[in-house]
Amino acid sequence: MTIRRILAASGLVGALLAGFAAVVPPAIARLERSNPPAMVATAEQADALTLDKSERLLRLLRDGEVIAEFTVSLGGAPEGHKAREGDERTPTGRYIIDWRNANSIAHLSLHISYPNAQDTARAEATGVSPGGDIMIHGMLNGWGWIGGAHKL
């Protein structure tokens, strides 16, 4: 499935407008993989996204143009590429949003396709697990009132 079809199916633009996004391991919950219903019209949906870790900005794009931008929080040590389970780094590279955790305790929990074959090979070569279950998600459900204070 292409990223365009995945983002269209997930309605990512409208969903992210309702919460803050972060790339961190998912909360402990029973993972239910699903494709959420579209939340905005197809013409308003993103077909790609980029994350600038240094600026802490998630940008949603449609036809190469930025259509929305969000300040994000990242894992405890986001610099560099994720190398192993537990390193608290944010993966760097090309990944797709491949499923949604419908039972997440955080707003719109979207899984990215880390680790890919190269990530797995790199980790195996050093005798460690690459980790996984990397999610883009918003605040914990019920905690939206905190707003931007969680980034202080």
NORPE-V494856 format. One record per pair of residues at least 6 apart in sequence whose C-alpha atoms are under 7 Angstrom apart, sorted by the first residue. I is the first residue (numbers start at 1). J is the second residue. Records with the same first field share a line. If there is no record, write none. Layout:
I=J ; J
This chain:
3=47 ; 48 ; 96 ; 97
4=47 ; 48
6=97 ; 98
7=46 ; 47
8=38 ; 42 ; 45 ; 46 ; 47
9=35 ; 36 ; 37 ; 38
10=35 ; 36 ; 37 ; 38
11=37 ; 38 ; 39 ; 40 ; 45
12=45 ; 46
13=45 ; 46
14=39 ; 40
15=39 ; 108
19=107 ; 138 ; 139
20=72 ; 138 ; 139
21=72 ; 136 ; 137 ; 138
22=72 ; 73 ; 74 ; 136 ; 137 ; 138
23=74 ; 75 ; 90 ; 134 ; 135 ; 136 ; 137
24=74 ; 75 ; 134 ; 135 ; 136
25=133 ; 134 ; 135
26=133 ; 134 ; 135
27=104 ; 105
29=103 ; 104
30=103
31=101 ; 103
32=101 ; 102 ; 103
33=99 ; 100 ; 101 ; 102
34=99 ; 100 ; 101 ; 102
35=99 ; 100
36=100
46=60 ; 61 ; 62
47=61 ; 62
48=60 ; 61 ; 62
49=58 ; 59 ; 60 ; 61
50=58 ; 59 ; 60
51=57 ; 58 ; 59
52=58
56=71 ; 72 ; 73
57=69 ; 70 ; 71 ; 72
58=69 ; 70 ; 71 ; 72
59=66 ; 68 ; 69 ; 70
60=66 ; 67 ; 68 ; 69
61=67
73=151
74=90
75=88 ; 89 ; 90
76=88 ; 89
77=88 ; 89
78=88 ; 89 ; 90
79=89
80=89
81=89 ; 90 ; 91 ; 92
82=89 ; 90 ; 91
83=123 ; 130
84=123 ; 128 ; 129 ; 130 ; 131
85=129 ; 130 ; 131
95=112 ; 113 ; 114
96=112 ; 113
97=110 ; 111 ; 112 ; 113
98=111 ; 112 ; 113
99=110 ; 111
100=109 ; 110 ; 111
101=109 ; 110
105=140 ; 141
106=137 ; 138 ; 139 ; 140 ; 141
107=137 ; 138 ; 139 ; 140 ; 141
108=137 ; 138
109=135 ; 136 ; 137
110=135 ; 136 ; 137
111=133 ; 134 ; 135 ; 136
112=134 ; 135
114=132 ; 134
115=130 ; 132
119=130
120=130
123=129 ; 130
